[in-house]
Amino acid sequence: MNPPSASSLRTHLDRPEVTEESTLRGRFGVMAYHGGNLERTTDAIAREVAEQSGASYYGITQAAPHRNHLPSTRFDPRESETLAGFLERVDIVLTIHGYGRRRLRRHLLLGGQNRTLARHIGDQLRGDLPQRYQVLDDVESIPNELRGMHPNNPVNLPPSKGVQLELPPSIRWNLREWGWSDHEGTGRTRDVACLIGSLSRAVRAWSIG
């Protein structure tokens, strides 16, 4: 067997600052594998959405001050029994990511190969979130590098594929406490609470439907 490369999932998980976790519940899965100090607040959102909706959860977090970014296409389930077990359990997934673009400061982007689920989640978010946010579920309007369409991306590995939700800093930042919501002791903002509730309703409605 060849030794793992510096950019492999196995090597990433061997880092002392990296923690992998999974909770298996329903056939719908929620993921946040760039959590902790990397794409901050994403793991808190994904974990609670999974809890509120009865979905399975998979997450990877990094402790501060580390911010090593392993590309999504490098998350190979052959290199993690935990990830493989999660993907065997679920039929469809929602992955939570964070991004930053100057011209997309208040835009929530819904990528991934399951476009029916993307529209379902998009409709729920548009009905629940404050009007200052824009929800894009037309994949052609999303920057190519944020579309989550690659077949090796974990969002597209379950049988029914899934949706990649990219969140801008504006919805994750706690302006009052001047820190990232739900990160390093910073409190939760109303917008994050609203987002968690909206995503939980969307997941429950999809699972029932």
C-alpha positions in Angstrom: 0.0 0.0 0.0 1.3 3.4 -0.9 1.9 5.8 2.0 -0.8 8.6 2.4 0.1 11.9 0.7 0.2 15.1 2.6 -3.1 16.1 1.0 -5.0 12.9 1.8 -7.9 12.4 4.2 -5.9 9.9 6.2 -3.1 12.3 6.8 -5.5 15.1 7.6 -7.3 13.0 10.3 -3.9 12.1 11.8 -3.3 15.7 12.8 -3.7 16.2 16.6 -5.9 19.3 16.1 -8.4 17.5 13.9 -11.5 15.7 15.3 -13.8 13.5 13.3 -17.3 12.6 14.6 -20.4 10.9 13.4 -23.9 10.2 14.8 -26.0 7.8 12.8 -29.8 8.4 12.9 -32.0 8.6 9.8 -31.3 8.1 6.1 -31.0 11.8 5.5 -27.5 13.0 6.3 -26.0 16.4 7.3 -22.3 17.1 7.0 -19.8 19.7 7.9 -16.2 18.5 7.3 -14.6 21.9 7.1 -15.7 22.9 10.6 -14.1 24.2 13.7 -11.6 27.0 13.1 -11.7 26.6 9.3 -15.2 27.4 7.9 -16.4 28.6 11.3 -19.9 28.1 12.6 -20.6 25.4 9.9 -20.2 22.5 12.2 -22.5 24.0 14.9 -25.2 24.6 12.3 -24.9 21.1 10.8 -24.8 19.3 14.1 -27.9 21.0 15.4 -29.9 20.7 12.2 -29.2 16.9 12.3 -30.3 16.8 15.9 -33.5 18.7 15.3 -34.5 16.8 12.2 -33.5 13.3 13.3 -30.8 13.2 10.5 -27.5 11.5 10.7 -24.5 13.7 11.2 -20.8 13.6 10.1 -18.3 16.4 10.9 -14.7 17.2 11.1 -13.4 20.1 13.1 -10.0 21.8 13.6 -9.0 23.5 16.8 -7.7 27.1 16.7 -5.4 28.4 15.4 -5.1 25.7 12.7 -6.8 26.3 9.3 -5.6 23.5 7.0 -8.0 23.2 4.0 -8.3 19.8 2.5 -10.4 20.1 -0.8 -13.7 18.3 -0.8 -12.7 15.9 -3.5 -10.0 14.6 -1.2 -12.5 13.2 1.3 -12.2 9.6 0.2 -14.4 7.2 2.3 -11.8 4.5 1.7 -9.5 6.5 4.0 -12.0 6.8 6.9 -14.1 4.0 8.3 -16.2 6.7 10.0 -17.0 8.5 6.8 -17.6 5.2 5.0 -20.1 4.1 7.7 -21.9 7.4 7.5 -22.2 7.2 3.7 -23.5 3.6 3.9 -26.2 4.8 6.3 -27.6 7.7 4.4 -29.4 8.0 1.0 -29.1 11.8 0.6 -27.1 14.6 2.2 -26.9 18.3 2.9 -23.4 19.6 3.4 -22.7 22.9 5.1 -19.8 25.1 4.0 -18.6 28.6 4.4 -17.2 30.9 1.8 -16.3 34.6 1.2 -16.7 36.7 -2.0 -16.9 40.5 -2.0 -19.7 40.5 -4.6 -21.7 37.8 -2.8 -21.8 39.1 0.7 -25.3 38.1 1.6 -25.9 35.2 -0.8 -26.5 31.6 0.3 -25.5 29.2 -2.5 -27.1 25.8 -3.1 -24.9 23.6 -5.2 -24.6 19.8 -5.4 -26.1 17.4 -7.9 -29.6 16.9 -6.4 -31.3 20.0 -7.9 -34.8 19.0 -6.7 -33.5 19.0 -3.1 -31.7 22.3 -3.7 -35.0 24.0 -4.9 -36.8 22.5 -1.9 -34.3 23.9 0.6 -34.1 27.2 -1.3 -37.9 27.7 -1.1 -37.8 27.0 2.6 -34.9 29.5 3.2 -36.5 32.2 1.2 -39.6 31.9 3.2 -37.8 32.0 6.6 -34.7 34.1 6.4 -34.6 37.9 6.6 -35.0 39.6 3.3 -31.5 41.0 3.3 -30.2 37.5 2.3 -30.4 36.1 -1.2 -30.7 32.4 -1.8 -29.4 31.1 -5.1 -30.5 27.6 -6.2 -29.9 28.1 -9.9 -26.6 26.3 -10.3 -25.6 28.5 -13.3 -25.7 31.6 -11.1 -23.2 30.0 -8.6 -19.4 30.5 -9.2 -18.1 27.3 -10.7 -15.7 26.5 -7.8 -18.6 26.7 -5.3 -21.1 24.5 -7.2 -20.2 21.2 -5.6 -20.8 19.2 -8.7 -17.7 17.0 -8.8 -18.5 13.3 -8.6 -15.9 12.8 -5.9 -17.3 15.5 -3.6 -18.9 13.7 -0.6 -22.1 15.6 -1.3 -22.6 13.5 -4.4 -21.6 10.1 -3.1 -24.9 8.9 -1.6 -27.4 7.1 -3.9 -29.6 10.2 -4.2 -26.6 12.7 -4.1 -27.2 15.9 -2.2 -26.9 19.6 -1.8 -23.9 21.8 -0.9 -24.9 24.9 1.0 -22.3 27.7 1.0 -22.8 30.3 3.7 -21.3 33.8 3.5 -19.6 35.4 6.5 -22.5 37.9 7.0 -24.8 35.2 8.3 -22.2 33.5 10.4 -20.6 36.6 12.1 -21.9 37.9 15.4 -21.5 41.6 15.1 -22.6 42.4 18.6 -20.0 40.1 20.2 -17.5 40.6 17.4 -16.8 37.0 16.7 -18.1 34.0 14.8 -21.4 32.7 16.0 -21.2 29.5 18.1 -17.4 29.5 17.9 -14.8 29.9 20.7 -17.4 31.0 23.2 -19.2 33.5 21.0 -23.0 33.4 21.3 -25.5 32.4 18.7 -27.0 35.1 16.5 -30.7 35.4 15.6 -29.9 34.8 12.0 -28.0 31.5 12.7 -30.9 30.4 14.9 -33.3 31.2 12.1 -31.1 29.3 9.6 -31.0 26.2 11.8 -34.7 26.2 12.2 -35.3 26.7 8.5 -32.9 23.9 7.5 -34.4 21.6 10.1 -37.9 22.1 8.7 -36.7 21.5 5.2 -35.0 18.2 6.2 -38.0 17.0 8.1 -40.4 17.9 5.3 -38.2 16.1 2.7 -37.9 13.0 4.9 -41.6 12.8 5.5 -42.4 13.5 1.8 
